[in-house]
Amino acid sequence: MIIHKLNPITNYEDFDLIAIHSSIEIYQIAYLINSKFNSKFIKSKKDIILSKEEAIFDKYEWKTSQNENIWFLFSNKYMSETKMFENNLLFNSTNIFQLFLINEHKNVDFLIRKNKDNLTALFIDSINLIPEINTAYKISDKLKNPLILD
């Protein structure tokens, strides 16, 4: 497995970050966006791995036809369950561990990072028409720890 680390961005105003709220899986989001927009999001060979927490965030990428732009679709949430077996308890307990890639936006399920252009608002409006997506919007504030995913 290839480890892909997150690095600080020196100029993070070059891209837009789009938040997506949905209860479906990331591969379904990629499929729906691909079918609606004729894009080609594919599973990246490099997931986002936070080795200290042993967390893996799924990542999809789409290189445009001219390879000028690379779009990234990635999970914002990582969840792990561990079952606790104790002899003196009637029932087993389950511990749930959650980790967020972008802590400032813990309620966001998925994110799309794309180069900044004039079509972002139109893209967001179109994503919001997909019934399986609850809502999508641009994250306009500057992140405490901006990301680069190349």
N, CA, C and O atoms as a DFTB+ gen file, in Angstrom:
600 C
 N C O
     1  1       0.838      -1.169       0.000
     2  2       0.000       0.000       0.000
     3  2       0.888       1.239       0.000
     4  3       1.840       1.320       0.776
     5  1       0.590       2.183      -0.847
     6  2       1.361       3.413      -0.955
     7  2       0.831       4.409       0.072
     8  3      -0.376       4.629       0.172
     9  1       1.734       5.002       0.824
    10  2       1.330       6.005       1.805
    11  2       1.354       7.365       1.136
    12  3       2.341       7.752       0.511
    13  1       0.244       8.085       1.280
    14  2       0.115       9.413       0.693
    15  2      -0.036      10.402       1.832
    16  3      -1.024      10.357       2.564
    17  1       0.918      11.281       1.988
    18  2       0.895      12.209       3.107
    19  2       0.295      13.537       2.691
    20  3       0.356      13.935       1.528
    21  1      -0.282      14.208       3.667
    22  2      -0.835      15.536       3.455
    23  2       0.242      16.560       3.766
    24  3       0.931      16.464       4.782
    25  1       0.379      17.521       2.903
    26  2       1.381      18.550       3.091
    27  2       0.701      19.913       3.110
    28  3      -0.351      20.091       2.496
    29  1       1.290      20.868       3.805
    30  2       0.697      22.203       3.793
    31  2       0.755      22.820       2.404
    32  3       1.678      22.562       1.632
    33  1      -0.227      23.622       2.104
    34  2      -0.277      24.314       0.818
    35  2       0.290      25.710       1.012
    36  3      -0.038      26.397       1.980
    37  1       1.126      26.115       0.100
    38  2       1.677      27.457       0.232
    39  2       0.683      28.498      -0.278
    40  3       0.569      29.579       0.299
    41  1      -0.037      28.180      -1.357
    42  2      -1.033      29.112      -1.879
    43  2      -2.345      28.363      -2.054
    44  3      -2.636      27.848      -3.133
    45  1      -3.123      28.305      -1.000
    46  2      -4.346      27.509      -1.033
    47  2      -5.523      28.265      -1.621
    48  3      -6.656      27.792      -1.534
    49  1      -5.293      29.402      -2.205
    50  2      -6.376      30.118      -2.860
    51  2      -6.473      29.719      -4.331
    52  3      -7.264      30.301      -5.073
    53  1      -5.685      28.737      -4.763
    54  2      -5.719      28.290      -6.147
    55  2      -6.782      27.230      -6.400
    56  3      -6.992      26.833      -7.546
    57  1      -7.446      26.773      -5.367
    58  2      -8.446      25.732      -5.560
    59  2      -9.701      26.007      -4.742
    60  3      -9.687      26.779      -3.784
    61  1     -10.790      25.348      -5.151
    62  2     -12.052      25.407      -4.426
    63  2     -12.250      24.085      -3.706
    64  3     -11.876      23.028      -4.215
    65  1     -12.830      24.149      -2.538
    66  2     -13.148      22.964      -1.765
    67  2     -14.663      22.901      -1.632
    68  3     -15.295      23.814      -1.100
    69  1     -15.236      21.800      -2.130
    70  2     -16.689      21.633      -2.137
    71  2     -17.060      20.555      -1.129
    72  3     -16.550      19.436      -1.189
    73  1     -17.949      20.897      -0.205
    74  2     -18.428      19.960       0.805
    75  2     -19.657      19.233       0.280
    76  3     -20.518      19.831      -0.366
    77  1     -19.729      17.934       0.564
    78  2     -20.876      17.119       0.152
    79  2     -21.393      16.362       1.367
    80  3     -20.634      15.725       2.098
    81  1     -22.705      16.450       1.564
    82  2     -23.376      15.689       2.619
    83  2     -24.218      14.611       1.953
    84  3     -25.080      14.908       1.126
    85  1     -23.966      13.364       2.314
    86  2     -24.714      12.241       1.753
    87  2     -24.495      11.016       2.626
    88  3     -23.457      10.872       3.272
    89  1     -25.484      10.141       2.634
    90  2     -25.370       8.919       3.439
    91  2     -24.885       7.730       2.615
    92  3     -24.744       6.630       3.149
    93  1     -24.629       7.933       1.326
    94  2     -24.170       6.820       0.491
    95  2     -22.646       6.741       0.518
    96  3     -21.981       7.630       1.050
    97  1     -22.108       5.687      -0.050
    98  2     -20.661       5.448      -0.051
    99  2     -19.970       6.321      -1.106
   100  3     -20.605       6.821      -2.035
   101  1     -18.663       6.490      -0.941
   102  2     -17.892       7.362      -1.836
   103  2     -17.893       6.844      -3.277
   104  3     -17.921       7.640      -4.216
   105  1     -17.863       5.516      -3.464
   106  2     -17.856       4.998      -4.833
   107  2     -19.182       5.306      -5.527
   108  3     -19.217       5.469      -6.747
   109  1     -20.271       5.386      -4.764
   110  2     -21.565       5.748      -5.342
   111  2     -21.597       7.233      -5.711
   112  3     -22.167       7.615      -6.733
   113  1     -20.983       8.058      -4.872
   114  2     -20.878       9.495      -5.184
   115  2     -20.090       9.665      -6.483
   116  3     -20.505      10.413      -7.368
   117  1     -18.963       8.978      -6.596
   118  2     -18.136       9.066      -7.807
   119  2     -18.938       8.623      -9.030
   120  3     -18.893       9.272     -10.075
   121  1     -19.670       7.520      -8.898
   122  2     -20.467       7.017     -10.022
   123  2     -21.534       8.036     -10.444
   124  3     -21.700       8.307     -11.633
   125  1     -22.247       8.591      -9.476
   126  2     -23.313       9.549      -9.795
   127  2     -22.757      10.811     -10.450
   128  3     -23.334      11.322     -11.410
   129  1     -21.651      11.307      -9.939
   130  2     -21.040      12.499     -10.535
   131  2     -20.528      12.174     -11.938
   132  3     -20.692      12.973     -12.860
   133  1     -19.909      11.006     -12.101
   134  2     -19.428      10.595     -13.427
   135  2     -20.577      10.503     -14.418
   136  3     -20.451      10.957     -15.555
   137  1     -21.710       9.913     -13.996
   138  2     -22.826       9.765     -14.944
   139  2     -23.469      11.102     -15.286
   140  3     -23.893      11.313     -16.422
   141  1     -23.544      12.001     -14.318
   142  2     -24.219      13.271     -14.563
   143  2     -23.341      14.262     -15.323
   144  3     -23.847      15.018     -16.153
   145  1     -22.049      14.272     -15.058
   146  2     -21.174      15.308     -15.610
   147  2     -20.192      14.806     -16.644
   148  3     -19.373      15.578     -17.142
   149  1     -20.255      13.533     -16.976
   150  2     -19.333      12.977     -17.950
   151  2     -17.881      13.103     -17.472
   152  3     -16.953      13.211     -18.274
   153  1     -17.715      13.087     -16.171
   154  2     -16.374      13.108     -15.591
   155  2     -15.867      11.677     -15.492
   156  3     -16.581      10.735     -15.835
   157  1     -14.651      11.516     -15.028
   158  2     -14.052      10.186     -14.947
   159  2     -13.302      10.015     -13.630
   160  3     -12.102       9.738     -13.620
   161  1     -14.019      10.182     -12.518
   162  2     -13.412       9.919     -11.217
   163  2     -13.114       8.436     -11.110
   164  3     -13.989       7.599     -11.332
   165  1     -11.875       8.113     -10.769
   166  2     -11.488       6.716     -10.548
   167  2     -10.794       6.624      -9.197
   168  3     -10.244       7.603      -8.694
   169  1     -10.830       5.438      -8.627
   170  2     -10.194       5.200      -7.332
   171  2      -8.699       5.446      -7.485
   172  3      -8.053       4.889      -8.372
   173  1      -8.171       6.271      -6.627
   174  2      -6.750       6.593      -6.670
   175  2      -5.923       5.415      -6.157
   176  3      -6.369       4.651      -5.301
   177  1      -4.726       5.285      -6.690
   178  2      -3.816       4.253      -6.194
   179  2      -3.255       4.651      -4.838
   180  3      -2.722       3.815      -4.109
   181  1      -3.377       5.930      -4.501
   182  2      -2.860       6.449      -3.236
   183  2      -4.015       6.987      -2.400
   184  3      -4.525       8.075      -2.669
   185  1      -4.424       6.232      -1.396
   186  2      -5.404       6.751      -0.450
   187  2      -4.703       7.731       0.477
   188  3      -3.475       7.817       0.488
   189  1      -5.476       8.457       1.242
   190  2      -4.916       9.374       2.227
   191  2      -4.777       8.596       3.526
   192  3      -5.765       8.107       4.074
   193  1      -3.562       8.485       4.010
   194  2      -3.296       7.681       5.201
   195  2      -2.689       8.563       6.282
   196  3      -1.680       9.235       6.071
   197  1      -3.323       8.542       7.430
   198  2      -2.761       9.197       8.604
   199  2      -2.168       8.090       9.461
   200  3      -2.887       7.424      10.206
   201  1      -0.874       7.894       9.357
   202  2      -0.234       6.730       9.972
   203  2      -0.282       6.757      11.496
   204  3      -0.382       5.701      12.121
   205  1      -0.215       7.913      12.096
   206  2      -0.235       8.002      13.550
   207  2      -1.554       7.448      14.108
   208  3      -1.559       6.731      15.109
   209  1      -2.657       7.783      13.458
   210  2      -3.971       7.326      13.909
   211  2      -4.392       6.021      13.242
   212  3      -5.435       5.460      13.581
   213  1      -3.588       5.532      12.295
   214  2      -3.910       4.345      11.507
   215  2      -5.258       4.493      10.797
   216  3      -6.073       3.570      10.779
   217  1      -5.470       5.658      10.221
   218  2      -6.720       5.968       9.531
   219  2      -6.466       6.078       8.033
   220  3      -5.471       6.655       7.594
   221  1      -7.391       5.509       7.256
   222  2      -7.302       5.555       5.799
   223  2      -8.556       6.232       5.262
   224  3      -9.675       5.811       5.557
   225  1      -8.363       7.277       4.478
   226  2      -9.456       8.007       3.857
   227  2      -9.445       7.682       2.365
   228  3      -8.417       7.827       1.704
   229  1     -10.583       7.243       1.836
   230  2     -10.682       6.924       0.414
   231  2     -10.490       8.182      -0.416
   232  3     -10.919       9.272      -0.038
   233  1      -9.828       8.004      -1.566
   234  2      -9.596       9.134      -2.463
   235  2      -9.825       8.691      -3.902
   236  3      -9.346       7.638      -4.325
   237  1     -10.563       9.510      -4.649
   238  2     -10.783       9.322      -6.076
   239  2     -10.201      10.533      -6.779
   240  3     -10.174      11.629      -6.217
   241  1      -9.735      10.342      -8.004
   242  2      -9.196      11.473      -8.752
   243  2      -9.673      11.434     -10.194
   244  3     -10.016      10.384     -10.737
   245  1      -9.681      12.601     -10.782
   246  2     -10.053      12.748     -12.188
   247  2      -9.096      13.746     -12.815
   248  3      -9.044      14.916     -12.436
   249  1      -8.340      13.249     -13.788
   250  2      -7.448      14.119     -14.548
   251  2      -8.203      14.521     -15.803
   252  3      -8.632      13.667     -16.579
   253  1      -8.364      15.825     -15.998
   254  2      -9.113      16.297     -17.163
   255  2      -8.387      15.909     -18.439
   256  3      -7.219      15.521     -18.405
   257  1      -9.068      16.012     -19.543
   258  2      -8.530      15.530     -20.822
   259  2      -7.193      16.171     -21.186
   260  3      -6.353      15.532     -21.820
   261  1      -6.996      17.394     -20.801
   262  2      -5.729      18.053     -21.105
   263  2      -4.708      17.858     -19.979
   264  3      -3.595      18.377     -20.060
   265  1      -5.074      17.119     -18.936
   266  2      -4.234      16.920     -17.751
   267  2      -3.812      18.234     -17.109
   268  3      -2.828      18.292     -16.372
   269  1      -4.574      19.294     -17.401
   270  2      -4.279      20.587     -16.796
   271  2      -4.810      20.641     -15.376
   272  3      -4.211      21.264     -14.499
   273  1      -5.934      19.986     -15.160
   274  2      -6.575      20.018     -13.854
   275  2      -6.734      18.607     -13.315
   276  3      -7.050      17.671     -14.049
   277  1      -6.508      18.480     -12.029
   278  2      -6.796      17.223     -11.360
   279  2      -7.803      17.524     -10.257
   280  3      -7.569      18.369      -9.393
   281  1      -8.918      16.819     -10.305
   282  2      -9.947      16.949      -9.280
   283  2      -9.786      15.788      -8.316
   284  3      -9.447      14.678      -8.728
   285  1     -10.027      16.035      -7.039
   286  2      -9.976      14.993      -6.023
   287  2     -11.310      14.922      -5.304
   288  3     -11.879      15.944      -4.922
   289  1     -11.796      13.718      -5.125
   290  2     -12.979      13.435      -4.310
   291  2     -12.484      12.563      -3.170
   292  3     -11.894      11.512      -3.417
   293  1     -12.709      12.970      -1.936
   294  2     -12.210      12.171      -0.822
   295  2     -13.159      12.222       0.369
   296  3     -13.949      13.151       0.534
   297  1     -13.045      11.185       1.188
   298  2     -13.844      11.092       2.405
   299  2     -13.293      12.055       3.440
   300  3     -12.089      12.304       3.506
   301  1     -14.186      12.582       4.236
   302  2     -13.765      13.436       5.339
   303  2     -13.808      12.678       6.664
   304  3     -13.240      13.129       7.659
   305  1     -14.483      11.524       6.678
   306  2     -14.679      10.784       7.927
   307  2     -14.034       9.407       7.859
   308  3     -14.081       8.718       6.840
   309  1     -13.439       9.037       8.967
   310  2     -12.930       7.679       9.147
   311  2     -13.567       7.148      10.417
   312  3     -13.570       7.817      11.450
   313  1     -14.108       5.932      10.334
   314  2     -14.735       5.344      11.501
   315  2     -14.217       3.930      11.685
   316  3     -14.089       3.168      10.726
   317  1     -13.922       3.592      12.934
   318  2     -13.436       2.271      13.268
   319  2     -14.221       1.759      14.474
   320  3     -14.462       2.495      15.431
   321  1     -14.613       0.500      14.413
   322  2     -15.343      -0.126      15.520
   323  2     -14.491      -1.228      16.114
   324  3     -13.887      -2.022      15.392
   325  1     -14.449      -1.269      17.426
   326  2     -13.792      -2.379      18.113
   327  2     -14.766      -2.946      19.134
   328  3     -15.368      -2.213      19.919
   329  1     -14.907      -4.251      19.108
   330  2     -15.808      -4.913      20.050
   331  2     -15.041      -5.269      21.309
   332  3     -13.937      -5.811      21.253
   333  1     -15.636      -4.961      22.424
   334  2     -15.032      -5.223      23.720
   335  2     -15.714      -6.442      24.333
   336  3     -16.929      -6.447      24.536
   337  1     -14.936      -7.457      24.622
   338  2     -15.462      -8.667      25.248
   339  2     -14.967      -8.715      26.691
   340  3     -13.768      -8.822      26.951
   341  1     -15.893      -8.636      27.599
   342  2     -15.529      -8.716      29.010
   343  2     -16.340      -9.817      29.661
   344  3     -17.536      -9.955      29.404
   345  1     -15.698     -10.585      30.488
   346  2     -16.338     -11.745      31.104
   347  2     -17.440     -11.378      32.083
   348  3     -18.414     -12.118      32.223
   349  1     -17.302     -10.261      32.753
   350  2     -18.274      -9.917      33.775
   351  2     -19.466      -9.106      33.269
   352  3     -20.305      -8.690      34.068
   353  1     -19.558      -8.876      31.970
   354  2     -20.685      -8.126      31.412
   355  2     -21.664      -9.063      30.726
   356  3     -21.275     -10.066      30.128
   357  1     -22.934      -8.719      30.823
   358  2     -23.966      -9.512      30.171
   359  2     -23.894      -9.345      28.649
   360  3     -24.066     -10.309      27.903
   361  1     -23.637      -8.114      28.200
   362  2     -23.561      -7.833      26.770
   363  2     -22.171      -7.325      26.413
   364  3     -21.482      -6.720      27.234
   365  1     -21.781      -7.579      25.194
   366  2     -20.516      -7.037      24.693
   367  2     -20.712      -5.572      24.337
   368  3     -21.802      -5.169      23.932
   369  1     -19.677      -4.787      24.484
   370  2     -19.780      -3.374      24.121
   371  2     -18.945      -3.108      22.876
   372  3     -18.013      -3.847      22.559
   373  1     -19.301      -2.039      22.182
   374  2     -18.592      -1.640      20.973
   375  2     -18.081      -0.219      21.141
   376  3     -18.843       0.691      21.469
   377  1     -16.811      -0.039      20.919
   378  2     -16.228       1.303      20.927
   379  2     -16.132       1.793      19.495
   380  3     -15.646       1.080      18.617
   381  1     -16.597       3.010      19.261
   382  2     -16.539       3.608      17.932
   383  2     -15.563       4.776      17.971
   384  3     -15.691       5.694      18.781
   385  1     -14.584       4.715      17.073
   386  2     -13.570       5.757      16.963
   387  2     -13.802       6.502      15.654
   388  3     -13.840       5.888      14.588
   389  1     -13.957       7.826      15.730
   390  2     -14.140       8.642      14.532
   391  2     -13.005       9.639      14.418
   392  3     -12.538      10.202      15.408
   393  1     -12.575       9.842      13.185
   394  2     -11.528      10.811      12.904
   395  2     -11.942      11.581      11.661
   396  3     -12.541      11.016      10.745
   397  1     -11.624      12.861      11.628
   398  2     -12.016      13.713      10.503
   399  2     -10.774      14.294       9.859
   400  3      -9.862      14.762      10.539
   401  1     -10.755      14.258       8.557
   402  2      -9.623      14.796       7.817
   403  2      -9.547      16.312       8.006
   404  3      -8.467      16.867       8.211
   405  1     -10.693      16.969       7.936
   406  2     -10.765      18.411       8.163
   407  2     -11.637      18.637       9.392
   408  3     -12.864      18.609       9.304
   409  1     -11.009      18.857      10.515
   410  2     -11.722      18.971      11.794
   411  2     -12.698      20.136      11.848
   412  3     -13.695      20.077      12.568
   413  1     -12.423      21.186      11.099
   414  2     -13.318      22.346      11.113
   415  2     -14.676      22.030      10.490
   416  3     -15.635      22.780      10.672
   417  1     -14.755      20.924       9.759
   418  2     -15.993      20.561       9.056
   419  2     -16.355      19.108       9.345
   420  3     -16.415      18.282       8.434
   421  1     -16.593      18.805      10.604
   422  2     -16.875      17.427      11.014
   423  2     -18.204      16.899      10.481
   424  3     -18.396      15.686      10.399
   425  1     -19.104      17.774      10.125
   426  2     -20.401      17.331       9.612
   427  2     -20.375      17.004       8.121
   428  3     -21.363      16.501       7.586
   429  1     -19.271      17.278       7.450
   430  2     -19.139      17.028       6.013
   431  2     -18.716      15.573       5.787
   432  3     -17.780      15.087       6.422
   433  1     -19.412      14.884       4.878
   434  2     -19.092      13.488       4.586
   435  2     -17.973      13.349       3.558
   436  3     -17.059      12.544       3.734
   437  1     -18.047      14.142       2.475
   438  2     -17.081      14.042       1.379
   439  2     -16.676      15.435       0.940
   440  3     -17.385      16.411       1.185
   441  1     -15.521      15.516       0.285
   442  2     -15.030      16.790      -0.219
   443  2     -14.521      16.613      -1.639
   444  3     -13.991      15.561      -1.999
   445  1     -14.687      17.645      -2.429
   446  2     -14.085      17.705      -3.762
   447  2     -13.149      18.901      -3.765
   448  3     -13.539      20.018      -3.427
   449  1     -11.904      18.642      -4.156
   450  2     -10.943      19.719      -4.336
   451  2     -10.700      19.862      -5.825
   452  3     -10.318      18.904      -6.497
   453  1     -10.924      21.063      -6.337
   454  2     -10.745      21.336      -7.761
   455  2     -10.076      22.685      -7.927
   456  3     -10.133      23.538      -7.042
   457  1      -9.445      22.865      -9.070
   458  2      -8.846      24.167      -9.353
   459  2      -9.939      25.227      -9.425
   460  3     -11.052      24.975      -9.885
   461  1      -9.590      26.396      -8.963
   462  2     -10.538      27.512      -8.948
   463  2     -10.842      27.950     -10.376
   464  3      -9.940      28.157     -11.188
   465  1     -12.150      28.086     -10.664
   466  2     -12.583      28.611     -11.958
   467  2     -13.972      29.209     -11.804
   468  3     -14.520      29.246     -10.702
   469  1     -14.538      29.674     -12.906
   470  2     -15.845      30.329     -12.869
   471  2     -17.013      29.346     -12.867
   472  3     -18.163      29.766     -12.740
   473  1     -16.744      28.050     -13.003
   474  2     -17.816      27.064     -13.119
   475  2     -18.153      26.366     -11.800
   476  3     -19.024      25.497     -11.774
   477  1     -17.491      26.724     -10.723
   478  2     -17.717      26.043      -9.449
   479  2     -19.158      26.175      -8.982
   480  3     -19.759      25.183      -8.569
   481  1     -19.721      27.358      -9.037
   482  2     -21.103      27.569      -8.582
   483  2     -22.086      26.749      -9.410
   484  3     -23.021      26.164      -8.863
   485  1     -21.881      26.705     -10.721
   486  2     -22.741      25.903     -11.598
   487  2     -22.600      24.410     -11.283
   488  3     -23.591      23.680     -11.270
   489  1     -21.386      23.968     -11.033
   490  2     -21.133      22.572     -10.671
   491  2     -21.852      22.220      -9.372
   492  3     -22.480      21.165      -9.278
   493  1     -21.766      23.086      -8.382
   494  2     -22.428      22.848      -7.100
   495  2     -23.950      22.799      -7.272
   496  3     -24.613      21.931      -6.706
   497  1     -24.495      23.727      -8.048
   498  2     -25.943      23.719      -8.305
   499  2     -26.368      22.406      -8.947
   500  3     -27.417      21.862      -8.603
   501  1     -25.576      21.895      -9.866
   502  2     -25.896      20.636     -10.548
   503  2     -25.769      19.438      -9.612
   504  3     -26.584      18.518      -9.679
   505  1     -24.765      19.434      -8.742
   506  2     -24.611      18.353      -7.772
   507  2     -25.821      18.298      -6.838
   508  3     -26.279      17.219      -6.464
   509  1     -26.322      19.455      -6.474
   510  2     -27.470      19.509      -5.568
   511  2     -28.747      18.946      -6.197
   512  3     -29.725      18.704      -5.490
   513  1     -28.749      18.737      -7.499
   514  2     -29.902      18.132      -8.170
   515  2     -29.881      16.604      -8.100
   516  3     -30.877      15.962      -8.432
   517  1     -28.786      16.025      -7.681
   518  2     -28.689      14.566      -7.540
   519  2     -29.433      14.175      -6.267
   520  3     -29.067      14.622      -5.180
   521  1     -30.479      13.342      -6.386
   522  2     -31.323      13.031      -5.219
   523  2     -30.580      12.387      -4.046
   524  3     -30.955      12.595      -2.892
   525  1     -29.544      11.619      -4.324
   526  2     -28.817      10.929      -3.258
   527  2     -27.888      11.847      -2.457
   528  3     -27.367      11.455      -1.413
   529  1     -27.688      13.055      -2.949
   530  2     -26.842      14.024      -2.254
   531  2     -27.747      14.994      -1.508
   532  3     -28.592      15.662      -2.104
   533  1     -27.556      15.059      -0.193
   534  2     -28.400      15.930       0.627
   535  2     -28.131      17.395       0.340
   536  3     -29.057      18.180       0.137
   537  1     -26.866      17.753       0.325
   538  2     -26.497      19.121      -0.011
   539  2     -25.014      19.180      -0.381
   540  3     -24.214      18.337       0.024
   541  1     -24.683      20.190      -1.152
   542  2     -23.285      20.458      -1.519
   543  2     -23.111      21.969      -1.519
   544  3     -24.012      22.708      -1.913
   545  1     -21.957      22.414      -1.079
   546  2     -21.677      23.845      -1.031
   547  2     -20.165      24.055      -0.998
   548  3     -19.394      23.151      -0.678
   549  1     -19.774      25.269      -1.338
   550  2     -18.360      25.625      -1.337
   551  2     -17.943      26.016       0.075
   552  3     -18.632      26.779       0.752
   553  1     -16.819      25.488       0.503
   554  2     -16.255      25.891       1.787
   555  2     -15.421      27.126       1.515
   556  3     -14.383      27.065       0.856
   557  1     -15.892      28.242       2.032
   558  2     -15.266      29.508       1.661
   559  2     -14.217      29.983       2.659
   560  3     -13.360      30.800       2.322
   561  1     -14.284      29.471       3.893
   562  2     -13.301      29.951       4.866
   563  2     -11.946      29.279       4.658
   564  3     -11.858      28.191       4.089
   565  1     -10.924      29.927       5.116
   566  2      -9.581      29.352       4.997
   567  2      -9.413      28.310       6.088
   568  3      -9.793      28.529       7.238
   569  1      -8.847      27.189       5.720
   570  2      -8.652      26.095       6.650
   571  2      -7.455      26.377       7.547
   572  3      -6.485      27.018       7.142
   573  1      -7.550      25.881       8.776
   574  2      -6.410      26.021       9.686
   575  2      -5.217      25.246       9.151
   576  3      -4.080      25.712       9.227
   577  1      -5.481      24.060       8.609
   578  2      -4.426      23.228       8.028
   579  2      -4.797      22.882       6.597
   580  3      -5.327      21.798       6.351
   581  1      -4.538      23.758       5.656
   582  2      -4.888      23.480       4.261
   583  2      -4.188      22.230       3.745
   584  3      -3.145      21.834       4.265
   585  1      -4.768      21.611       2.715
   586  2      -4.267      20.333       2.225
   587  2      -3.800      20.427       0.796
   588  3      -4.303      21.224       0.004
   589  1      -2.817      19.588       0.479
   590  2      -2.439      19.360      -0.918
   591  2      -2.494      17.853      -1.112
   592  3      -1.969      17.099      -0.292
   593  1      -3.127      17.411      -2.193
   594  2      -3.373      15.994      -2.381
   595  2      -2.694      15.419      -3.613
   596  3      -3.033      14.309      -4.025
   597  1      -1.765      16.116      -4.206
   598  2      -1.144      15.636      -5.442
   599  2      -0.225      14.485      -5.159
   600  3       0.390      13.946      -6.079
